[in-house]
Amino acid sequence: MMVKTRFAPSPTGFLHVGGVRTALFAWLVAKQAHGQFVLRVEDTDRNRHVEESEQHIVNSLDWLGIKPDEGPFRQSERLEIYQLWAQKLIKNGRAYADTTTEAELDKLRQAAKDAKKPFLFRHHRPEKSPAWVPGMSLRFKSEPKAYTWHDEVMGDFTSGQESIDDFIVIKSDGFPTYNFAHIIDDHLGGITHVIRSQEFLPSMPKFLNLYDALKINFPKFATLPYVLGADGHKKLSKRDGAKDILDYKRQGYLPGALVSFLATLGWNDGTEQEIFSVDELIEKFDLKRVGHSGAKFDEQRLLWVNGHFLRETPANKLSELAEPFWPANAKSSEALYKTAVLELVQERIKYLAELPELTSFFFEEPNDSTIYQLFTQPSDKQLKKLQLSELVTLLRASETELADSDFSLSDIETKLNGLLDKLATKPGILFAAIRIAVSGAKSSPQLFGTLNVLGKEISLARLKHARELLETKA
């Protein structure tokens, strides 16, 4: 039998990490088995439906390379199918019209609470219900019994009849509930593996009861533990700051980095490997190696993974990816110059939206007040010990030493290392002073490379300007 998996989100907002990980795991299972992956949009909750959400889901998966072989299918376009299956339940005596109002339901729930008993609607079935017609709610008539089932991730489960109850299958607006529609769609679509989050685990007994009533064979089930927030204590959610997955695209994360990171949220291949290509994931992924407990979402680790992917990206490809992220004043600069700047910061950059902060001084003169503040209130402990007159001496000596340099990397390194000996000072003092003078920034890329890319004329002019600025204050 061909393996067929699905991702079935509800279009109620943007897609975030938890949903994407579910989609990724389902996609990997299908790809590894040379099967098919289906995208189904479960849009039957019309009160929470967000019109633009479906396109957002499609765009998010497309950016990450999680491309469906079928779909997107929409449940809202399959209402006649659900009506036919509802009629099967009615015919077999397994569904009935429910005219209970919300106020009546509240009273029944409160009575159960007062009696310190669980509320079960099956204890309050009407003796005789009217014939069901569209516009009325239809409720499944359960036949409670014990179930045992196997989960590909969590192992074996057993439930008693007390966890099974009657539930709504068709709402009064004519739309099916998730509990009903997803079982029919999975069956008709030939889905072999149902991979979803653990929030559905408590509902499994009633799902199994409905499978039996519809005479549908169970697929394989795989329940994924939650992705947890940074504190590791509760499920990561939009309410707790989970990002729109496309925010990562807008910030200059690479899709391969997100895929590698998400794959290792709760899964490992039994080795120390932390970075995976898509091909490696397809080859190695195994549901049996998904952990049983929640996986903490660590933003710092994601930054590290993305930095790794950026460092491994060829220069020409990185230049193409970086183009939308350059500071505004870089747009008129030559492509070769921007490529040289990019190669210089490639070892340090964690996401492409950092480019303006890391590179703006390559395209505009540093701010005088910022330079002065960095010299007079330095974060570097060694610079704090120097008087302005001593800083002036360091900058003047640097100007003189570099004046006859050809400004190749090797010559800049030779001359500045030689200057350390002449001045009997440390790199943490001399090089920090030069860096502030030419960049006006708290940190910058490797100094010799920075001077080389800025070039001789600009570098010497900035050293001179910074020296003269300090001289007026000394």
N, C-alpha and C positions, 0 to 999 in steps of 0.2 A: 504494500500500500504506500502511495506517495505521502510523505510528510507534508502537512499543510498547517501553518500557524497563522495567527491573526493578531492585529493590534486594533482595539476597539474603543477609542476614546470618546468621551462626550464633549461636544463643542460648547463648553460653558466658559471658556476663557483661554488664556495662553497656555501653551505646553511647557512644562518645566521638567526638571531632572528626573523625578520619580517616574513620570509617564514615559519619557524617552528611554530610560533604562529598560522598562518593560518591553517597549517596541524593539529595542536593540537585541535583547535576549531572544525574543520570539523570532526575529529576523535571522539571528545566528543559527538557531536550531534548524530553520528551514534551509538556509544556504548550505550548512554542513551536510545535510542529507540530500542535497540537490532537489529540494522540494519547492514549495511556493509559500509566499508570505502575502497576506491579505490585509488591506486597510479597510476597516468598517467604521463608519461614523454613526454612533448611537445617539441620535438626535430626537429621542422621543419625549424628553423632558422639556416641553415647550416654554415653561415658565423660566427656566435657567438658560435657554438657548441664546447664544451670542452669534450673530450672523456671520461676522468675519472670522470666527474661531476656526472653522473648517479649513479655510485657505491657509491660516497660520499653521495649523497642524501639518498640512501638506508641504508647506514651505520649509518647516523645521526639519521634517524627515528627509526632504530632498537635499537640504544643505548638508546634513550629516551622512548622506549616501545610503540611507535606509529606505530603499526604493521598493514599493509594493509590486508584486507581480499581478495583482488584481486590485481593483478599487481606485478611489474610494467608493464604497457602497453606502447608501444612506437608508437607515431604517424608516425614515419618514416616507420613503417612496415604495415601501413594501407592506403597507397597511392591509391590503387585501389578503396577503399571505397569512398574516397573523390572525385575521378574522377567520380564515378557513381552519387553522389549527385550533382556534378557540371553539369553533363549532364541533370539532372532534372531541374535545373535552366535555362539552355539553352533552353530546350524543352518548358518551360513555358514562355519564353521570358523575363526572369529575370536575364540574364547574357550575356555579350558580350565580344568578343576578344578586347583587348586593346593594340594597337601598339604605344601608345604615348611614346616618349623617355624621359629620365630624363631632357634633355635640354629643350624640349617643355614644360614639366611640370613646370620647373623653370620659364619660360617666363609667363605662365598662372598665376602662383602664384604672380609673381612680378606685373603683370597687375592688379590683384585684390587688391594688397597692395597699388599700386599707386592710385587706385580708392577708397581706404579706404572702401573696401567691403570684407567680408569673402570669401575665396576661396572655391568654391563648384565644384567638377568635373562634377556633373550632369548637370551643365550649359554648359558643353563643350563636351557632348557625340557626338561621330561621327554619322553622318546621316546614314551611312551604314558601318558596320564593317565587316571584312572578317570572314569566318567560323573559329571557334576556333579549333585549333589542339594543341596537346602537344608541348611545346617549346614556346608557346605564353602565355602572361598574360591573365587571365580571370577576368573581373570586374563585380561585382554585380550591377544590375540595380535597384536602390532603387525606392520605391513609397512613397515619403515623406508624413507623416501625424503625427498628435499629438498622444502622448501615455501617459497613466497613469499606473503606476505600484506600487506595494508594496514591500518594502524591509524589511526583518525580523529584521534588526538592525536599519536602518535609517528612516523607516517609509514610507510615501507615496511621490511619485514623479510625476511630470508632465513635459512633454517636448513638444516643438512645432516642426513643420516640418522643421524648419530652421536648426535643429541639425542632420538631416539625409542626407547622401550623398552616392554616389557610391563608392565602395572600392574594392580593389583586393581580390579575394578569392583563386585563384590558381596563383602562381608565374611562371615566365618563366622557372624556374628550375624544375617545376613539383610538387613542395611542396606546400601544402596549407598554407594560413596565419592562425594565431591564431584566428582571427575574424570569420573565416569559420569553421575550424576544431573542435574547442572546442564545438561548438553547436551540431555538428553531433555526436561527441563522447559522450557528455552528454546524448543526446537522445538515442542513441543505447545502452549505458551502463546503462540506467535506473536511471540516477542520479536525485534525487528528490530535493536536496538542493545544489545550487551553492554558495559556501562560498569563497570569495576572497577579495583582498585588494581594497581600494577605488580608486586606479589608473585607474580601469576599469569603474568607474561610468560614466564619460563623454561619454563612448562608448555605454552605454545601449540602447539609442534610435535606433542606427543602428543595434545592436544585435536583438532587438525586431522586427525590420523590416525584418531581415533575417529569424527569427523564422516564421513570417507570410508567407514569400515567400516559405519556405520549408514545410509549413503546420505542424509545430511542436508546441506542447503545451509548454508553459513556465514552467520551474521548479520554485521552490521557490528561491528567491535571498536573500543573506545576505552579506552586504558590511562592511568590517572591516576597521575602521580608521587606519591611519598609526601608527606604532611604531616610536616615535620621538627620536632624539638624546638627549644627556645630557642637551643641552640648551633648549630643549622643543619647538624649533621653526621650525625645519624642519625634514623631514623623515630620519630615521636612514638608512644609506646605507653603502655598502662596501667602497665607496669613502670616507666616513666620519669615517672610523675606525670600522665598524661593524665586529665582529669576525666570523671566521669560527666556526660553532657550535661545531665541534669536538675539537676546541682549549680548550673548557671548560672541555671536557673529559681528554685531555692531561694535564690540570692544576689540575685535581683532584676534579672537581665539581661532585656532585652526580646527576644522571638523574632525580630522584624524586624532587630534589631542583629546577632544571631547569624547569620541568613541572609545579610545583606549582607557581614559579615566573612568567612564561610566561602566565599562565592562568589568573593571576590577572593583566596583562597589558591590561587595558581597560575593565575588567569584575570584578564584585563583586557579592556576593550572598545576599547583603542587610544587612550584619552583619559586625562586626568589625574583623572577622576572617581573618588572613593574610596568614596562612599556611594550605595547603590542601594536603591530600593524593590523589592518583589517584582515589580510590573508592569514596571519597567524591566529587571529581570533576565530575565524571560520574553521581552521584546522583543529584548534585545541579546545574550543568551548564545549562544556559538558554540564548539563543541568545538575548532575549528581555532585558537582563540586561547588555549587552555590551554597553558601552558608545558611544556617537556620535562624540566625539572629540579624538584627538590623545593621546596616552599614552606614557609618557616619560620613556625611558629606564634608569634606575638608577642602575649603577654597584654596588654602595655601598649597596643598598637594596638586590641585588642578593647575595652579600657576606654574608649579615646577614642571609638570608634564607638558604644558603648553610651551614653556621656555625650551624644553628639550626638542619638541617638534620644530620650533622656529629655528633653532640652531642647526637642525638637520636638513632644513629646506635649502635647496640650491639657490645661489644668489639671484639668478635671473627670475626664478619663480617668486622668491621673496620680494623682489622689487615690484613685481606685478601686484602681489597681494597688499603691499604697503602703500600703494599709490593713493588710496582714499584717506590715508591716515596722517600724511605729512602736515606740519604746521602750515597755516595759510601763506606765510611769507616764503615758503619753499617752492611754490608752484612755478615760479619763473626760473628756478635753478636748473642747470643742465642735468640730464639724466645720469651722466657718468659721475658727477659730483654727488648726487643723491645716493647712487649705488655705493660709492666709497664711504659715505656717512653710515649707510645701512649696514655695511659689512663691519664697520667699527663698533656699532652698538649691538650687533647680532648676538654676541655672547652674553649680553646683560638683559636684553629685552624679554619681558615675560608675556606681553600681549601687545598688539600693534597700536592700540590707542595710547600707549605710553610714548610713542614717537615724538609728539610735540614737546613733552616735558624733557625727554632725553636729548633732543637734537636742536632745539630752537636757537641755541647760540651759534650753530653753524650757519644760520641764515640771517641773523640780525645781531647788532652790537649789544653786548651785555649792558644792563642798566647800572649807571654809576652808583646810585644809592645802595643797590644790592651788593655790588662789589665792595663798597666801603663797609657795609654791615658784616659781610662775610670775613673781612680782614679784622675788623675791630671786635666782633662777637663770634669768633670762629667756633665751630663744633669740635674741631680738632684740638686735643689737649696740648699738643706740642706748639701749635701756632699761638695759643693763648699766652705763652710765656714771652713772646717777642714784642718789642716796642715797634711803633710805626717806622721809626728810623731804620731799624734792623730789616724790616720787610722791604723798605725802599732799596737797601743795599742788595738784598737777594734779587729783586727784580732788575736792578741796573746790571748786575753781574750776568744775569740770564740773557738780557738784551745783547750785551757785549759778546758773550760766548756764542750765541746763535747767529750773530750778524754775518759771519763768514761761512755758515753752514750751507750745504747744498739742499738741506731739508729732506734728504732721504731718511727713511726710518732708522737705518743703521747709523747714519752720521748724527742724527738728533740724539740717539741713545748714547753714542760715544761721547759727545760733547757735554751732555748733561751729567752723565756719570763722572766724567772728568771734573766737572764743576763741583760736584759733591766733595771731591778730594781737596780741591783748591780752597773751598770755603770751610772745610772741616765741619760739614753739617750732615743732616740725615735726609733720606728721600722723603720721609714724612713731613719735613719742614719745607725744603726747597721745592719739591714737586707739587706739594699742596698749594704753595704760594703761586706758582706758575699756573696751575689749574684754575684757581680763582680768578686770576688776572685775565686769562684768555676765554673762560667760559661764563664767569659770573654765576656759577652754580655750585651747590653743595657737593655734588658728585658729578663725574663725567666719565666717558670712556677712557680707556688706557691712554696715558698722557702723550707718549711718543706718537701714537697713531693719530691722536687728536691734533697735535701740532702739524703733522704731516698732511692731514686732510685740509686743515685750515689754510695751510701754505705759509710761506715765509713772510710775505708782505703783511698779511692780516695778523699773524701771530706776533710779529715784532711791533706792529702798531698797537696791539692790545696790551702788550707788556709795557710799552712806553706810556700809554694812556693811564693804565692802572698805577704805574710808578708816580706819574705827575699828580694824579688824584690824591695819593697818599702824602706826597710832598707838601701839598697845600694844607694838609691837616696836621702834619708832624710838628 
